[in-house]
């Protein structure tokens, strides 16, 4: 199992069951489960679901997963016996419909997830709204979210930044309006965001100026900001730059 991926076409149902048994007995795989070590496919994902449920960190990036996978994952996340704390679903064609299904699991009081990556999952404002509603719920334990290479919309960005410690929004088509929403959150006493990635967005000078207003607030808890460096250095006072590092 260490040397490469398995061909799903070669495994019988009995062999799949045997593989699941072996993996469930392996502490190494339960600490970090990477589907690509076996077969980056939805078939393998569904067969190995019991292992995923028992794992702490689950890597499913670029595994050709779909809406069907999200329904199964939602069931896993909402299970009281789930061990999953870190989930990477980046670069899968989940779309808004899949994210909506996933959110049912995220809203569960049994969900133990700390970090979630949905980078490059074809999410629009519709999916962004579903995520914002799920992660803003009182029961949500998620504190780190990567939504890079999606277009979640300004409203979702504002709601998400109110509850999360780390929010990555690289290449999300954000604009001046997004900066105004984020500035409002950063200056709020209830804001918890400490790490923010806004790189590769067309914020322009006007947007960066708005963002800096939030950074000036005594309530701002931000420790690291990734943005358009030359604009940031031009418009943000030296005292603010000194308190921030890069992501």
N, C-alpha and C positions, 0 to 999 in steps of 0.2 A: 504493500500500500504506500510505501514511501517513494517508490521509483517513478510513479506517473499516474495518469488517470485511467480509470477502468472503462471498458466499453459496455454500456448498458445493454446492448444487444446480446451479449454473451452470458448474461446472468439469468438464471431461472428464478422463479419465486422463492424456492427453497434457498438458493444462494443469496438472494437479497436478504432474507431473514437471518441467515448465518452472518452476513456482513454487519447487519444492524446489531446483532448480539455481540460480535467482536468489538465493534466501535463503542457500544455502551459499557463495555468492560475496560475501555482504554481511557485513562485519565488525561492523556495527552490530547486526544481528540475532543474530549468534553471541555477542556479549557479553551481551545480554539478549534472550531470546526470550519473548514474551508471546502466548499462543495467542489471547487475546481481540482482538488486533489483526487477526486473520484470521477466525476463526469459533470461538466457544466451544462446541465439540462434540467428541464422541468420534471422529466420522468425520474431522474435520480433524486431530485429534490423531494418529490412526493414519497418515494420509497424510503428515504433516509429521514423522514420527518420525526420519528421517535428520537433519533440522535440529535437533531436540531433542537428539539424541545428540552433535552437534557444538557445542552451545551451553554457555556457562559458567553462566549463570543462567537458570533456566527457570521461568516463571510460568504455572501452570495452575489458578489459583484460580477457583472457580465456573464450571467448564467442562463440567459434567454428565458427568464421568468415572466409570467403574465398575470392577468387578473385572477386566474385560477390559483396561482401560488399565493396571492395576497389573502384569499379566503382561507386557505390552509394556515397561513402564518397568523392570521387574526385569531383563529382557534387556539393556536399554540400560545400566543401572548396572553390570552384571556384565561388560560388554564392555571389553576392554583399550583400545579406541580411544575410549571415552566421555570427554567433556570436562566433564560436568555436575558442578558443585561446589555449587550452590545450587538447591534444588527446593522450589517452593511448590505444594502440592496442597490447600490449605485450601478448605473449603466444597464438597467433593465427596462423594458418597454411596459411599465406598469400603468401609465396614464392615470387620469383622474379617477376612472372607475375602479382601478385596482387600489389606489390610495384610499378611496372612500371605504372599501372593504377592510383595509388594514387598520383604519382608524377605529373600527369597532373593537378591535383588540387593544388598541392603545388607550381607549377609554375605560377599559376594565380595571376594577380595583385590584385585580390579581396581577396585572402587568408590572413586571419588574425592570423594564427597559430603562437604561440610563442614557444611552447614546444611539442615534439613528442616522444613517446616511442614505439619502434618497437623491444623491447627485446624478443628474442626467437621466431622470426617469420620466420625462415628457409630462411634467406637471404644470398645469395652468392655474389661473385664479380660482377655478372650481375646486381643484384638488388642494390648493393653498388654503382655501376657506375651511375645508374639511379638516385639514391638519391643525389649523389654528384653533378650531373648536375643540378638537380632541386633546391637544396638548395644553389648552387653557383650562381644562377641567381640573377640578380639585384633586382627583385621584391620580392624575398623570405624574409619573416619576421621571419622564424624559427631561434631561437638562442640557443635552448637546444634540444639535441638529445640523446636518449638511444638506442644503437645498440648492447647491450650486448647479448651474446649467439647467435651470428650470425657469418658469415665469409665474411665480406664486401670487404676484399682485401686491400692491401697497398695503391694503387692509390686512392681509395675512401677515405681512412682514411686521406691522405694528403690533399685532396681537402676539405673535410668536416671540418677539423680542422682550415682551413683558414678563415671560415666565422662564425663559431659557438662560443658562449661564454662557453657553457657546452657540453662536449662530453663524453659519457660513453661507454667504449669498453671492459667491463669485459668479460672474457672467449670468446674472438673473434679469437683465434688462431694466435695472433700477434707474430712477431719474431723480430730478430735483424734488418731486412730490414725495418720493420714498424717503429722501433725506429729512424732509420736514416731519414726517411721521416718526422716524427714528430719533430725531432730535427731541421730540416731545417725550418719547419713552425714556431716553437717556437722562433727561432732567427730572424724571418722576421719582419720587421717594420710594415707590414700590418696585422700581426696575431692578432686575437681578442680572442683566447681561454684563459679562466681564470680558468676553472675547468675541470680536465681531470682524468678519471678513466681507468687505465690499469691493474687492478687486475686480477689475474688468467690467465695470459698469460705467455708463456715460453720465456721471454725476455732474460734471461741469463745475465751474467756479461757484455758481450760485448754489448748487446743492451742497458743496463742501462747506460753504459759509454757514448754511443752515445747520449742518451737522456739528460744526464747531460751537454753535450756540448751546447745544446739548452737552457738549464736552466741558463747557465752562461751569456747568451747574455743580454745586456742592453735593448734589445727590447722585451724580454720575459715578458708577462703580466700574467703568470700563478700565481694564488693565492692558489690553492689546487690541490694536486696530490695524487691519490690512485694507488699504485703500489706494487711491491714485497718489503716489508719494509726492510728486512735485506740487500738486494742488494743495495737499494737506499741509506741507511745510510752508506754503505761501500764505495760507489763510489762518492757520491755527497758531495762537500765541505760544511762545517758547515754554511757558510753564505747563501748558497742556501737553506739548510734545514730550516733555521730560517725564511725565507720569505714565506714558504709553510705551509699550514695546511692540514688536511686530509678531504676528501669528506664526 
